Amino acid sequence: METFDWIVIGNGLAGAALSYELVRLGLSVLLVDDGNPDSATRCSYGGIAYWSGTNEITRELCQAGIERHRQLSDELETETEFRELDLLLTFPPHVDGESLTRQYEQFAIAPRLISPQEAQEIEPQLNPAAIGGAFTVKHGHVNPIKTVDGFNQAFRRLGGQHMLATVTGLVHINNRVTGIMTASQAYAAGNVVVAAGGNSRRLLHQARLSVPLYHTHAEIVALPKVEQPLRALIMPGIATRFEAEATASDPATDSRWDGPPDEIAPPILDAGMIQFLDGSTYLGQVSRFRTDLGTEAIDAAQSEAQIRQGITSQVPCLANVPGRWRHCLVTFSRDELPLIGPLPGVEGLHLFSGFTSPFAILLPIAQRFASWAMNGEKTALDSLSDRLLGQMLVTRFEKSPPDTTT
Ligand SMILES: Cc1cc2nc3c(=O)[nH]c(=O)nc-3n(C[C@H](O)[C@H](O)[C@H](O)COP(=O)(O)OP(=O)(O)OC[C@H]3O[C@@H](n4cnc5c(N)ncnc54)[C@H](O)[C@@H]3O)c2cc1C
């Protein structure tokens, strides 16, 4: 049986970029994905918040990330549809915009407060009466599906092997992971990296590891074609998400994430929208902090109505455009920083997940992870991976993992 240098589990933005960087350095790589059409990446807006660095590391990553996106189509020989557009972070009429300015001052490029009329000049389809104003900043944008396809094509051209299969477990010899299991056979590798998005925690649980990765059930409405051109990416100016994620990832909730289906925090609506270059448009987004992975407990019709109502009051031309409700799992960590690097106590097993704003920062992190994998080179990112190596965040079960009910 062939033994790969690396097996990468998951072909979202994380696995696609990382597998490409590994193969580019001459390593033999197997990329395995279950082909779920509704991954977080496939439901994503694809916005590149390169303005959003808040400290030296994230500013450096945002800068390196946007530079990479600017030349990625040429490098991959596939169009990622990179462009820069205006981001509008809108807030309701009863809110005083000045009271929100402090939350934006921390960013490398602070979004600017504008009136409803100025926001409408940026996005003519916006109803100025529905908002109290907005914050605006230049934002990068790519088509997420085309970006992943570009990475995949370049990966295969360089000799990477790409396989459609569900990873059902990890193969162990004592304390070492030596490969993966699928329904039909096992595959061997010197190293396995889990980049399986919202499924990562569950996969690692089977390997007797509890990692502080959590997920939301995110729901959007995908409109295949909107005739009116829409220029801006719209998202809420008051970010309730980070507060909700902090509540849901409090260490006290950890046992609940590994237990029977549970709702850790109430759902939130982030009214937003993006139109891609072909006119297809995503309306978003409801996020649910449910510990199960399926959609059984979700009322799709109710969510769709809520999403449509939230954004069509701001952008009336989107009302009644036919579309489809979609659902995905989005993973996040306890502190908005990704969990990357070797997992303590198990040789050959790595994690590459839990990114917030991955389109802004993931590309340079994937490059550095690959160069560490190849040369063991130390980088400024050590402070990120030390979060894993420090063993403070990862619990290793000595016996069988606790029962998990999906
Ligand atoms: C509506 C919405 C808008 C967003 N907008 C933005 C944005 O503008 N900018 C931004 O930076 N981020 C945005 N995000 C977040 C971003 O899309 C995600 O964080 C990112 O795509 C996650 O990528 P990933 O590769 O970690 O996970 P995923 O994209 O979920 O990929 C994981 C892959 O692993 C596969 N997999 C899982 N389990 C297995 C298994 N056992 N075997 C084989 N394969 C498996 C899955 O099918 C999937 O293909 C948005 C998310 C949503 C939902």
The ligand as a MOL file (V3000), in Angstrom:
LIG
                    3D

  0  0  0     0  0            999 V3000
M  V30 BEGIN CTAB
M  V30 COUNTS 53 58 0 0 0
M  V30 BEGIN ATOM
M  V30 1 C -23.1090 32.4310 5.1580 0
M  V30 2 C -21.6240 32.4290 5.4460 0
M  V30 3 C -20.8710 33.5140 5.0470 0
M  V30 4 C -19.4900 33.5310 5.3200 0
M  V30 5 N -18.7720 34.5830 4.8640 0
M  V30 6 C -17.4350 34.6160 5.0810 0
M  V30 7 C -16.6710 35.6780 4.5490 0
M  V30 8 O -17.1930 36.5940 3.9030 0
M  V30 9 N -15.3260 35.6660 4.7910 0
M  V30 10 C -14.7240 34.6790 5.5130 0
M  V30 11 O -13.5090 34.7320 5.7000 0
M  V30 12 N -15.4430 33.6410 6.0100 0
M  V30 13 C -16.7820 33.5880 5.8080 0
M  V30 14 N -17.5060 32.5420 6.2900 0
M  V30 15 C -16.8220 31.4900 7.0650 0
M  V30 16 C -16.0670 30.5710 6.1380 0
M  V30 17 O -16.8390 30.2890 5.0130 0
M  V30 18 C -15.7070 29.2650 6.8550 0
M  V30 19 O -15.0870 29.5500 8.0720 0
M  V30 20 C -14.7500 28.4430 6.0120 0
M  V30 21 O -15.2670 28.2570 4.7260 0
M  V30 22 C -14.4550 27.1320 6.6930 0
M  V30 23 O -13.6250 26.3730 5.8410 0
M  V30 24 P -13.1420 24.9290 6.2830 0
M  V30 25 O -12.3340 24.3930 5.1880 0
M  V30 26 O -12.5650 25.0110 7.6400 0
M  V30 27 O -14.5080 24.0900 6.4620 0
M  V30 28 P -15.5280 23.5520 5.3640 0
M  V30 29 O -15.6790 24.4960 4.2530 0
M  V30 30 O -16.7710 23.1440 6.0880 0
M  V30 31 O -14.7960 22.2700 4.7930 0
M  V30 32 C -14.7160 21.0470 5.4870 0
M  V30 33 C -14.7940 19.9350 4.4760 0
M  V30 34 O -14.5510 18.6900 5.1260 0
M  V30 35 C -15.4670 17.7410 4.6280 0
M  V30 36 N -15.5940 16.6670 5.6200 0
M  V30 37 C -16.1110 16.7590 6.8670 0
M  V30 38 N -16.0500 15.5660 7.4840 0
M  V30 39 C -15.4500 14.7200 6.6180 0
M  V30 40 C -15.1080 13.3480 6.6800 0
M  V30 41 N -15.3570 12.5910 7.7680 0
M  V30 42 N -14.5240 12.7760 5.6020 0
M  V30 43 C -14.2630 13.5130 4.4900 0
M  V30 44 N -14.5650 14.8230 4.3890 0
M  V30 45 C -15.1540 15.4190 5.4330 0
M  V30 46 C -16.7380 18.5700 4.4420 0
M  V30 47 O -17.6870 17.9560 3.5880 0
M  V30 48 C -16.1850 19.8390 3.8460 0
M  V30 49 O -16.0690 19.7490 2.4460 0
M  V30 50 C -18.8710 32.4660 6.0130 0
M  V30 51 C -19.6460 31.3590 6.3930 0
M  V30 52 C -20.9980 31.3310 6.0960 0
M  V30 53 C -21.8020 30.1230 6.4770 0
M  V30 END ATOM
M  V30 BEGIN BOND
M  V30 1 1 1 2
M  V30 2 1 2 3
M  V30 3 2 2 52
M  V30 4 2 3 4
M  V30 5 1 4 5
M  V30 6 1 4 50
M  V30 7 2 5 6
M  V30 8 1 6 7
M  V30 9 1 6 13
M  V30 10 2 7 8
M  V30 11 1 7 9
M  V30 12 1 9 10
M  V30 13 2 10 11
M  V30 14 1 10 12
M  V30 15 2 12 13
M  V30 16 1 13 14
M  V30 17 1 14 15
M  V30 18 1 14 50
M  V30 19 1 15 16
M  V30 20 1 16 17
M  V30 21 1 16 18
M  V30 22 1 18 19
M  V30 23 1 18 20
M  V30 24 1 20 21
M  V30 25 1 20 22
M  V30 26 1 22 23
M  V30 27 1 23 24
M  V30 28 2 24 25
M  V30 29 1 24 26
M  V30 30 1 24 27
M  V30 31 1 27 28
M  V30 32 2 28 29
M  V30 33 1 28 30
M  V30 34 1 28 31
M  V30 35 1 31 32
M  V30 36 1 32 33
M  V30 37 1 33 34
M  V30 38 1 33 48
M  V30 39 1 34 35
M  V30 40 1 35 36
M  V30 41 1 35 46
M  V30 42 1 36 37
M  V30 43 1 36 45
M  V30 44 2 37 38
M  V30 45 1 38 39
M  V30 46 1 39 40
M  V30 47 2 39 45
M  V30 48 1 40 41
M  V30 49 2 40 42
M  V30 50 1 42 43
M  V30 51 2 43 44
M  V30 52 1 44 45
M  V30 53 1 46 47
M  V30 54 1 46 48
M  V30 55 1 48 49
M  V30 56 2 50 51
M  V30 57 1 51 52
M  V30 58 1 52 53
M  V30 END BOND
M  V30 END CTAB
M  END
